[in-house]
Amino acid sequence: MLAGALARAGSDVSFVCAPPFAQLAEEAGARFVPLTVSRNANTGVARSTRQGVRESERLEEFLGSTREGAIAALLTQSRHRGEDMLAGPEKVLAEVRDLQERLTPDWFVVDQLSYAVTLALHCLGLPFATFCPGHPTYLPHGPEALFGVPYAWPRAVRPAARELAALRQAALGNDRAFTERFAAVARRYAPQVPAPGRAFALASRHAVVFNYPRFAWLPRHQPSGVRFLHGGHCVSPEEKGPGEEWEGVVRRLRSGAGRLVLIALGTFLSARDDVLALLIRGILSHCPDVAVVVAAGEGAPALARLAGPRVHVARVVPQRWLLNRVDAMVHHGGNNSFTECVASGTPALILPFSSDQFSIAHDAERARLATCLNPATLTEDDAGAAVRDLLDHVPEGLARWSEELRRRGPHWTASRLLDAMDRRCASTG
C-alpha cells in the first residue's frame, strides 16, 4: 500500500521482494525486482507455502509452542531468530549493491524486520527510510527495551516473574549475538563506515514509518533528528471487491442471521484449527442471531463439518473488504488485523499468541478498542460470551480512534515520507 501511495504521488517505485510477492508490485503500480532475504517464507497460508525442510520444522515447533502459552511461544521464536532473520547477510549485501548500481534509486524504504537489508544499506552508506510493520517497540527505544519481549501485557495474559526473567535472558542473548554479527560483517565489508551499534536498534537516520496509531503512552525514542511517522494503517481507500461469489456468501449468511462475525488468526496461526473450532462452537451457542465467516487456511477441510447456514469456512478470505460488512472480528492481534479493524470501526476480540501481539492487545485494551482473552486458557463459554458482549456494547474508544486513523493511512504517510526524504536529499546535496 505504501509503495502504491508513493507511486501515485509521482515517484518512480521499484518493489523489491521475493518472487511469490510479484503481484503486489503490479497492484501497486511499481516495477517488480526479485530479491530473497530470508529462508522463511510467508505468502498467505504458511503451511501451504513452499518451505525448506528446516523452515517447515521450525514452523511446526512454533505452532506447538503456542499451545503451551505466551512465554513458550516467545522463547521458541527467540531460539529461531538467528535462522529466520539474519540468514546470509554477506550475500544480501552483494545483492543490494547490485540493485543500487542497476536501479540508482535516490533512496530505499526497508522493512524493519529485514535486518540483513538494513545492515547492507548501512554498510554501503545508502540513504533509506525504515518501515516498521509491527508494534512500534519492535524498534527498541532504549537500552532496557529488548526485541522479543513485550513492553506491556493485556490483563488476560500476565506471565510470572520467573518466566519473564527467562524470556529477557533469551532476548538479551539474541541482542548480543545479532550485534556481534552485525559488527563482524561491517568490519569485513565496510571498515570505513561507523559501526552499526546495537543491531535491533539500527534504523534510518532520516525517517521511520510506524504502521500504527500514535498512542500517548507508547515509549518515545530519544530526540535525534529522525522523523517518526505514525501512519496509522495501510488500508487503501479504494479497496477492490472480491467478486460476486463473496457478495453471495455475505447475503446468504445475513439472510439467516442478524449479525455477522469474521474469525481470522493470521497467516501462521490459522493452523490452530482447534482454536477456530472452539470459537465457532462458542459463538453459535451463545449468539443465536450471529453467523460467522472463518479464515481457516489449511485447516479448512478439518473444519468443514462445522459449516452450515450460519458458518462459512474458507481457506482465505478478503479480510479488508469483509471488515466493512461484518459487525465484529476475532483475530490474533497482528498489526494489520488490529489497524484494519480500527480504521474500519470494527469491534474486535483479540487472542494474542506470539510476537508483538501481546503489546498490541495491551494497547487495544488500554485505548478501549477491543476485548482480549488468553487463547491458551480459552473456553467455548468465554469466547461466546465475549463476542456477544462485544456486539451488544461497542468499545467506547472505537469511534474516536477510527476517525483518527481515517485521517491517516498510506496517502498521508507517503506525502510526509517524501517530504522527510526530500529534505534529506536537499541537506546532503
C-alpha positions as CSV (number, residue, x, y, z in Angstrom):
1,M,0.0,0.0,0.0
2,L,2.8,2.4,0.8
3,A,4.6,1.6,-2.5
4,G,1.3,2.3,-4.3
5,A,0.8,5.6,-2.5
6,L,4.4,6.7,-3.3
7,A,3.8,5.8,-7.0
8,R,0.5,7.7,-7.0
9,A,2.4,10.7,-5.6
10,G,4.6,10.7,-8.7
11,S,7.6,8.6,-7.5
12,D,9.2,6.0,-9.7
13,V,9.0,3.0,-7.4
14,S,10.7,-0.4,-7.6
15,F,9.2,-3.0,-5.4
16,V,12.0,-5.4,-4.3
17,C,10.8,-8.6,-2.8
18,A,10.7,-12.4,-3.1
19,P,9.2,-13.7,-6.4
20,P,5.9,-15.0,-4.7
21,F,5.0,-11.4,-4.0
22,A,5.4,-10.1,-7.5
23,Q,1.7,-9.5,-7.8
24,L,1.9,-6.9,-5.0
25,A,4.2,-4.8,-7.2
26,E,1.7,-4.9,-10.1
27,E,-1.1,-3.9,-7.8
28,A,0.9,-1.0,-6.5
29,G,1.8,0.2,-10.0
30,A,5.5,-0.4,-9.3
31,R,8.3,-2.2,-11.0
32,F,9.0,-5.7,-9.6
33,V,12.6,-6.6,-8.8
34,P,13.2,-10.0,-7.3
35,L,15.2,-10.4,-4.0
36,T,15.0,-13.1,-1.4
37,V,16.5,-12.2,2.0
38,S,15.0,-14.9,4.3
39,R,14.7,-18.6,4.3
40,N,11.4,-18.4,6.0
41,A,8.5,-17.8,3.5
42,N,5.1,-16.3,4.3
43,T,2.9,-15.9,1.3
44,G,-0.5,-16.0,2.9
45,V,-1.1,-19.5,4.4
46,A,2.2,-20.6,6.0
47,R,1.8,-24.4,6.0
48,S,0.9,-24.5,2.3
49,T,3.8,-22.2,1.4
50,R,6.7,-24.0,-0.2
51,Q,9.3,-24.2,2.6
52,G,12.7,-25.8,3.1
53,V,12.8,-28.8,5.5
54,R,14.3,-26.8,8.4
55,E,11.9,-24.0,7.9
56,S,8.9,-26.4,8.0
57,E,10.3,-27.9,11.2
58,R,10.6,-24.5,12.8
59,L,7.0,-23.7,11.8
60,E,5.7,-26.8,13.4
61,E,7.7,-26.3,16.5
62,F,6.4,-22.7,16.8
63,L,2.8,-23.8,16.3
64,G,3.3,-26.5,19.0
65,S,4.7,-23.9,21.4
66,T,1.6,-21.7,21.1
67,R,-0.4,-24.4,22.7
68,E,1.7,-24.1,25.9
69,G,1.2,-20.3,26.3
70,A,2.8,-16.9,25.8
71,I,6.2,-17.5,27.2
72,A,6.7,-20.8,25.5
73,A,5.8,-19.3,22.1
74,L,8.1,-16.3,22.6
75,L,11.0,-18.5,23.8
76,T,10.6,-20.6,20.7
77,Q,10.6,-17.6,18.5
78,S,13.7,-16.4,20.3
79,R,15.6,-19.6,19.5
80,H,14.6,-19.4,15.9
81,R,15.5,-15.8,15.4
82,G,19.0,-16.1,14.0
83,E,17.9,-18.6,11.3
84,D,14.8,-16.6,10.5
85,M,16.1,-13.1,10.4
86,L,19.8,-12.9,9.6
87,A,20.4,-15.6,7.0
88,G,23.3,-14.8,4.6
89,P,23.9,-11.1,5.3
90,E,27.0,-11.2,3.1
91,K,25.0,-12.4,0.1
92,V,22.3,-9.8,0.7
93,L,24.9,-7.0,0.9
94,A,26.2,-8.0,-2.5
95,E,22.7,-8.1,-4.0
96,V,21.8,-4.7,-2.5
97,R,25.0,-3.2,-4.0
98,D,24.0,-4.7,-7.4
99,L,20.5,-3.2,-7.0
100,Q,22.0,0.2,-6.4
101,E,24.2,0.0,-9.4
102,R,21.4,-1.2,-11.7
103,L,18.5,1.0,-10.5
104,T,20.3,4.0,-9.0
105,P,17.4,4.9,-6.6
106,D,17.5,8.2,-4.7
107,W,16.7,6.3,-1.5
108,F,15.3,3.0,-0.2
109,V,12.4,2.0,2.1
110,V,13.3,-1.1,4.0
111,D,11.1,-3.4,6.2
112,Q,12.5,-3.0,9.7
113,L,12.4,-6.8,10.1
114,S,14.7,-7.3,7.1
115,Y,17.8,-6.9,9.2
116,A,20.2,-8.1,6.5
117,V,19.0,-5.4,4.1
118,T,19.2,-2.7,6.8
119,L,22.8,-3.8,7.6
120,A,23.6,-3.8,3.9
121,L,22.3,-0.3,3.4
122,H,24.3,0.9,6.4
123,C,27.5,-0.7,5.2
124,L,27.0,0.7,1.7
125,G,26.2,4.2,3.1
126,L,23.0,4.4,1.1
127,P,20.1,6.6,2.2
128,F,17.0,4.8,3.4
129,A,13.8,5.1,5.4
130,T,12.6,2.4,7.8
131,F,9.1,0.9,7.6
132,C,8.1,-0.9,10.9
133,P,5.4,-3.4,10.1
134,G,4.7,-4.4,13.7
135,H,4.3,-2.8,17.0
136,P,6.5,0.4,17.4
137,T,8.5,-1.3,20.1
138,Y,9.9,-3.7,17.5
139,L,12.4,-0.8,17.2
140,P,13.9,-0.6,20.7
141,H,13.5,2.8,22.2
142,G,16.2,2.5,24.9
143,P,18.8,0.1,26.4
144,E,16.3,-1.6,28.6
145,A,14.0,-2.5,25.7
146,L,14.6,-5.9,24.2
147,F,13.3,-7.1,20.9
148,G,11.1,-10.2,21.5
149,V,9.9,-9.0,25.0
150,P,6.5,-7.3,25.1
151,Y,6.7,-3.8,26.6
152,A,3.3,-4.4,28.2
153,W,0.8,-7.2,28.6
154,P,-3.0,-7.3,28.4
155,R,-4.9,-8.2,31.6
156,A,-5.7,-11.7,30.4
157,V,-2.0,-12.6,29.8
158,R,0.3,-11.9,32.8
159,P,3.3,-14.2,32.9
160,A,5.0,-14.9,36.2
161,A,8.2,-13.0,37.1
162,R,10.3,-16.2,36.7
163,E,9.0,-16.8,33.2
164,L,9.6,-13.1,32.2
165,A,13.2,-13.3,33.5
166,A,13.9,-16.4,31.3
167,L,12.4,-14.6,28.3
168,R,14.5,-11.5,29.0
169,Q,17.6,-13.6,29.3
170,A,17.0,-15.3,25.9
171,A,16.2,-11.9,24.3
172,L,19.4,-10.4,25.7
173,G,21.4,-13.3,24.2
174,N,19.9,-12.6,20.8
175,D,20.5,-8.9,21.2
176,R,24.2,-9.5,21.8
177,A,24.6,-12.2,19.1
178,F,22.9,-10.1,16.4
179,T,25.0,-7.1,17.4
180,E,28.2,-9.1,17.2
181,R,27.3,-10.5,13.8
182,F,26.4,-7.0,12.5
183,A,29.8,-5.7,13.8
184,A,31.7,-8.6,12.2
185,V,30.1,-8.1,8.8
186,A,30.6,-4.3,8.9
187,R,34.3,-4.7,9.9
188,R,34.9,-7.0,7.0
189,Y,33.0,-5.3,4.2
190,A,32.7,-1.6,5.3
191,P,35.5,-0.7,7.8
192,Q,35.2,2.9,6.7
193,V,31.7,3.4,7.9
194,P,30.6,4.0,11.5
195,A,30.0,0.8,13.5
196,P,26.3,-0.3,13.2
197,G,25.9,-0.4,17.0
198,R,23.1,-2.3,18.6
199,A,21.6,-4.5,15.8
200,F,17.9,-4.4,16.6
201,A,18.1,-0.6,17.0
202,L,19.7,0.0,13.6
203,A,17.3,2.1,11.5
204,S,17.1,5.1,9.3
205,R,18.7,8.3,10.4
206,H,16.1,10.2,8.4
207,A,12.6,8.7,8.7
208,V,10.9,5.8,10.4
209,V,7.3,4.9,9.5
210,F,5.1,3.0,12.0
211,N,2.1,1.3,10.6
212,Y,0.3,2.1,13.9
213,P,-1.7,4.7,15.8
214,R,0.1,7.3,17.8
215,F,-1.0,6.4,21.4
216,A,0.2,8.8,24.0
217,W,1.6,6.1,26.3
218,L,3.9,4.5,23.7
219,P,7.6,4.7,24.6
220,R,9.3,7.6,23.0
221,H,12.6,7.5,21.2
222,Q,15.3,10.0,22.2
223,P,15.4,13.2,20.0
224,S,17.8,12.5,17.2
225,G,16.6,14.4,14.1
226,V,14.8,11.3,12.8
227,R,11.2,11.8,11.6
228,F,8.9,9.3,13.3
229,L,5.7,9.0,11.3
230,H,2.7,7.1,12.7
231,G,0.8,6.3,9.5
232,G,-2.0,4.5,11.4
233,H,-2.8,1.8,8.9
234,C,-2.1,0.6,5.3
235,V,-5.7,0.2,4.0
236,S,-6.4,1.5,0.5
237,P,-9.4,3.9,0.4
238,E,-10.3,2.1,-2.9
239,E,-10.5,-1.5,-1.7
240,K,-11.4,-3.7,-4.7
241,G,-14.4,-6.1,-4.3
242,P,-13.6,-9.8,-4.4
243,G,-16.5,-10.6,-6.8
244,E,-20.0,-12.0,-6.8
245,E,-19.1,-15.2,-5.0
246,W,-18.2,-13.4,-1.8
247,E,-21.1,-11.0,-2.2
248,G,-23.3,-14.1,-2.3
249,V,-21.7,-15.5,0.8
250,V,-22.4,-12.4,2.8
251,R,-26.0,-12.2,1.5
252,R,-26.6,-15.8,2.4
253,L,-25.3,-15.5,5.9
254,R,-27.1,-12.2,6.5
255,S,-30.4,-13.7,5.4
256,G,-30.3,-16.3,8.2
257,A,-28.8,-14.2,11.0
258,G,-29.0,-10.6,12.1
259,R,-25.3,-10.1,12.6
260,L,-22.0,-11.3,11.1
261,V,-18.6,-12.0,12.7
262,L,-15.3,-12.7,11.0
263,I,-12.8,-15.1,12.6
264,A,-9.2,-14.9,11.3
265,L,-6.0,-15.7,13.1
266,G,-3.5,-14.7,10.5
267,T,-1.1,-16.5,8.1
268,F,0.6,-18.8,10.6
269,L,-2.0,-19.1,13.4
270,S,-4.8,-20.2,11.0
271,A,-3.2,-23.6,11.6
272,R,-4.6,-23.6,15.1
273,D,-7.8,-25.2,13.9
274,D,-8.6,-26.3,17.5
275,V,-9.0,-22.7,18.5
276,L,-11.0,-21.9,15.4
277,A,-13.4,-24.8,16.1
278,L,-13.7,-23.7,19.7
279,L,-14.6,-20.1,18.6
280,I,-17.2,-21.3,16.1
281,R,-18.9,-23.5,18.7
282,G,-18.8,-20.8,21.3
283,I,-20.3,-18.2,19.1
284,L,-23.0,-20.4,17.7
285,S,-24.1,-21.5,21.2
286,H,-24.1,-18.0,22.8
287,C,-25.1,-15.8,19.9
288,P,-28.2,-17.3,18.2
289,D,-28.5,-14.3,15.9
290,V,-24.9,-14.4,14.6
291,A,-23.3,-16.0,11.6
292,V,-19.6,-16.4,11.1
293,V,-17.0,-16.3,8.3
294,V,-13.8,-18.3,9.2
295,A,-10.4,-17.9,7.5
296,A,-9.1,-21.5,8.2
297,G,-6.0,-21.8,6.0
298,E,-5.0,-25.4,5.6
299,G,-7.4,-26.3,8.4
300,A,-10.5,-25.7,6.2
301,P,-11.1,-29.4,5.4
302,A,-11.0,-30.2,9.1
303,L,-13.5,-27.5,9.9
304,A,-15.8,-28.3,7.0
305,R,-18.0,-30.4,9.4
306,L,-18.9,-27.1,11.2
307,A,-20.0,-25.3,8.0
308,G,-23.7,-24.6,7.6
309,P,-26.4,-22.0,7.3
310,R,-24.6,-19.8,9.9
311,V,-21.0,-20.8,9.2
312,H,-18.8,-20.2,6.1
313,V,-15.4,-21.8,6.2
314,A,-12.8,-20.7,3.6
315,R,-9.1,-21.2,3.2
316,V,-8.5,-17.5,2.7
317,V,-10.9,-14.5,2.9
318,P,-11.0,-10.9,1.6
319,Q,-10.4,-9.5,5.1
320,R,-10.3,-5.8,4.4
321,W,-13.4,-6.0,2.2
322,L,-15.2,-8.0,4.8
323,L,-14.4,-5.6,7.6
324,N,-16.8,-3.1,6.1
325,R,-19.6,-5.8,6.1
326,V,-19.2,-7.6,9.5
327,D,-20.3,-6.5,13.0
328,A,-17.2,-7.8,14.8
329,M,-13.9,-9.7,14.2
330,V,-12.0,-12.2,16.2
331,H,-8.2,-12.0,15.5
332,H,-4.8,-12.7,16.9
333,G,-3.6,-9.2,17.5
334,G,-1.4,-9.0,14.4
335,N,-0.6,-5.4,13.4
336,N,-2.6,-5.5,10.1
337,S,-5.7,-7.0,11.6
338,F,-5.6,-4.6,14.5
339,T,-5.1,-1.4,12.5
340,E,-7.6,-2.6,9.8
341,C,-10.3,-3.2,12.5
342,V,-9.7,0.3,14.0
343,A,-9.7,2.0,10.6
344,S,-13.0,0.3,9.6
345,G,-14.5,0.9,13.1
346,T,-14.9,-2.9,13.7
347,P,-15.1,-4.1,17.3
348,A,-12.7,-7.0,18.0
349,L,-11.9,-9.9,20.3
350,I,-8.1,-10.3,20.4
351,L,-6.5,-13.6,21.2
352,P,-2.7,-12.9,21.3
353,F,-0.4,-16.0,20.7
354,S,3.1,-14.7,20.0
355,S,5.4,-11.9,18.7
356,D,4.2,-8.3,19.2
357,Q,0.6,-9.5,19.6
358,F,0.7,-9.1,23.4
359,S,1.8,-5.4,23.1
360,I,-0.9,-4.7,20.5
361,A,-3.5,-6.4,22.7
362,H,-2.4,-4.3,25.6
363,D,-2.8,-1.1,23.6
364,A,-6.1,-2.1,22.2
365,E,-7.4,-2.8,25.7
366,R,-6.0,0.5,27.1
367,A,-7.5,2.5,24.3
368,R,-10.8,0.7,24.7
369,L,-10.8,-0.6,21.2
370,A,-11.2,-4.3,21.8
371,T,-11.6,-7.2,24.3
372,C,-8.7,-9.5,25.0
373,L,-8.7,-13.1,26.1
374,N,-5.9,-15.7,26.6
375,P,-6.1,-18.3,23.8
376,A,-4.2,-20.8,25.9
377,T,-7.0,-21.0,28.5
378,L,-10.0,-20.1,26.3
379,T,-13.2,-21.9,26.7
380,E,-16.3,-22.0,24.4
381,D,-18.3,-20.2,27.1
382,D,-15.6,-17.5,27.4
383,A,-15.4,-17.0,23.6
384,G,-19.2,-16.9,23.1
385,A,-19.9,-14.6,26.0
386,A,-17.1,-12.2,24.9
387,V,-18.4,-11.9,21.3
388,R,-21.9,-11.5,22.5
389,D,-20.9,-8.7,24.8
390,L,-18.8,-7.1,22.1
391,L,-21.7,-7.0,19.8
392,D,-24.1,-5.6,22.4
393,H,-21.6,-3.0,23.7
394,V,-19.3,-1.4,21.1
395,P,-15.9,-0.5,22.7
396,E,-16.2,3.2,23.7
397,G,-12.8,4.2,22.3
398,L,-13.5,2.8,18.8
399,A,-15.3,5.8,17.3
400,R,-12.6,8.3,18.3
401,W,-9.7,6.2,17.1
402,S,-11.4,5.1,13.9
403,E,-11.9,8.8,13.0
404,E,-8.2,9.4,13.9
405,L,-6.9,6.6,11.7
406,R,-9.1,7.6,8.7
407,R,-7.3,10.9,8.6
408,R,-4.0,9.0,8.1
409,G,-3.1,5.9,6.1
410,P,-0.9,5.3,3.0
411,H,-1.5,8.6,1.3
412,W,-0.8,10.6,4.5
413,T,2.3,8.5,5.1
414,A,3.6,8.8,1.6
415,S,3.4,12.6,1.5
416,R,5.2,13.0,4.8
417,L,7.8,10.4,3.9
418,L,8.5,12.1,0.6
419,D,8.9,15.4,2.4
420,A,11.2,13.9,5.0
421,M,13.4,12.2,2.5
422,D,13.4,15.2,0.1
423,R,14.7,17.4,2.9
424,R,17.4,14.8,3.5
425,C,18.4,15.0,-0.2
426,A,18.4,18.8,-0.1
427,S,20.6,18.9,3.1
428,T,23.1,16.4,1.7
429,G,23.0,17.5,-1.9
